Amino acid sequence: MPHYSDKKTLPFTPQQMFDMVSDVGSYPDFLPWCKAARLHDVREASFHADLMIGFKAFKELYTSHVKLEDPTSVQVEYVRGPMKHLYNHWKFEATEDGCIVDFEVDFEFKNPAFEKMIGPLFLSATKKMMQAFETRAKELYGAQ
């Protein structure tokens, strides 16, 4: 079961980071491997998201339930797709220099062959994804 967590202080406000992370519909614009996103059952503090993830010849669609606590956290829970489970959270805490971004993801694929292929790549892929969020924040809010 791949698991990754990271805490980082970034020069953006919790509101800016929350707004960017909760904008799941924009993920295909900047996240590697995210090929498509569709939101449904949108409510004030939650929605469902269908994400198409593509890696080499593999493409998988999964649905998650996203819970929002503006501006402090984004929680993602797995609903259906190719995984046994998926959980990830983002937490944003204000500091004098911006905010601490606390990120954690944990998942496991149903298909053992896919799990075996993705497992070794997981850490580098997750770091690349985190870098994509940082780059996106700089594009949206400027170097602060």
C-alpha positions, 0 to 999 in steps of 0.5 A, a space after each residue: 500500500 503506497 503511502 506518502 505524507 509531506 509538510 511544507 511551508 509555502 508563501 501563500 495564504 491558507 485561502 489561496 492554497 485551499 482555493 487551488 486544491 479544491 478546484 479539482 475541475 482544473 487538475 487536468 490543466 496542470 497535474 501530470 497523469 490527470 487526463 480529465 475531471 468531472 464534478 457532480 453532486 456539488 454542494 456547499 461543502 462537498 462534491 463528487 469528482 470523477 478523475 481519469 488518470 493515465 500513465 503510459 498505456 494505462 488509463 483508469 477512472 475513479 470517483 471520490 467524495 471531496 469534503 471541504 472545510 474552507 479554508 483549512 482542509 480538503 479531505 478525499 475519500 474513495 467511492 469507486 474505481 480500480 482501487 481497494 481504497 484511497 484516502 488523502 487530505 490537505 490541511 492548511 495552517 496560517 504562519 507569518 510566512 504564508 501557510 503550512 501545507 500538510 498533505 497525506 495520501 494512502 491507496 491500494 489498487 485492486 489489481 495486484 499487477 497494477 499495484 506492483 507496477 505503480 508501487 515503485 514509481 509512487 514516491 517520485 510520482 507523488 513528489 512530481 505531483 506536489 511540485 505541480 501544485 507548487 508551480 500552479 500556486 506560483 502561476 496563480 498567485 505570483 512568487 510571494 
